[in-house]
Amino acid sequence: MLINFLKFKKGEKKNMSNEIPKSEKSPEMEKVLNDMTEQCFGRSRTGKQCVTCGSEAVKAEDFKDDLSRKEFSISMMCQCCQDNMFS
């Protein structure tokens, strides 16, 4: 634990891989959410694109914290859109 703390203090980003795992949803729920985002925003929930603004290739390091990365895995909204929605 002390080693992890020291690495973080030296500037290493904790839990910051380029991959953001998608949240687990049933195929039926994924279809409903995909259809809804296509109707509302004209975008699919596939890939690493923000469904709200269309920002391409969203990466883990684009987010403020683990909670924001988790929110992206659920809603597919980038940090800027999350800030606008939840602030």
VOGU-3710 file (C-alpha; in Angstrom, 3 decimals, decimal comma):
1> mlinflkfkk> 0,000/0,000/0,000  2,831/2,407/0,824  4,428/1,674/-2,568  1,165/2,516/-4,343  0,912/5,745/-2,357  4,483/6,707/-3,227  3,933/5,963/-6,931  0,805/8,121/-6,891  2,687/10,934/-5,107  5,388/10,842/-7,813
11> gekknmsnei> 2,762/11,689/-10,419  1,706/8,288/-11,672  -1,973/8,122/-12,469  -3,744/5,497/-10,413  -6,063/3,095/-12,314  -5,643/5,051/-15,543  -5,376/2,638/-18,433  -6,671/3,713/-21,826  -9,467/1,194/-21,516  -12,734/2,015/-19,805
21> pksekspeme> -14,657/-1,203/-19,231  -18,288/-1,037/-20,257  -20,830/-1,672/-17,539  -22,557/-5,029/-17,721  -26,037/-4,807/-19,219  -28,325/-7,368/-20,745  -28,489/-7,382/-24,554  -32,077/-6,155/-24,296  -31,084/-3,170/-22,151  -28,173/-2,341/-24,492
31> kvlndmteqc> -30,600/-2,321/-27,423  -33,053/-0,023/-25,609  -30,260/2,380/-24,602  -28,715/2,319/-28,072  -32,078/3,013/-29,739  -32,767/5,852/-27,293  -29,379/7,542/-27,791  -29,709/7,232/-31,559  -33,127/8,930/-31,395  -32,032/11,645/-28,944
41> fgrsrtgkqc> -28,505/12,380/-30,138  -28,154/10,635/-33,504  -25,279/8,518/-32,167  -24,768/4,883/-31,256  -23,413/3,714/-27,893  -20,744/1,589/-29,595  -17,072/2,506/-29,472  -15,480/5,262/-27,401  -17,529/8,235/-28,603  -19,533/10,495/-26,291
51> vtcgseavka> -23,197/10,011/-27,190  -24,089/13,563/-26,136  -21,509/15,771/-27,911  -19,889/13,286/-30,294  -16,362/13,708/-28,900  -14,259/10,941/-30,463  -11,902/8,448/-28,823  -12,681/9,215/-25,171  -9,863/7,865/-22,971  -9,612/7,031/-19,268
61> edfkddlsrk> -7,225/9,909/-18,596  -9,849/12,365/-19,875  -11,835/11,923/-16,642  -11,399/13,604/-13,249  -11,778/10,471/-11,160  -12,854/6,829/-11,018  -16,496/7,792/-10,466  -16,526/9,819/-13,694  -14,925/6,920/-15,588  -17,582/4,600/-14,185
71> efsismmcqc> -20,301/7,044/-15,260  -18,892/6,973/-18,801  -19,123/3,176/-18,781  -22,815/3,554/-17,901  -23,966/6,625/-19,830  -21,232/7,016/-22,492  -20,969/10,758/-21,672  -17,540/12,459/-21,696  -16,301/14,479/-18,702  -17,486/17,805/-20,142
81> cqdnmfs> -21,004/16,476/-20,783  -21,114/14,867/-17,321  -20,115/18,210/-15,780  -22,855/19,985/-17,737  -25,468/17,361/-16,863  -24,709/16,852/-13,167  -23,490/20,302/-12,077
//
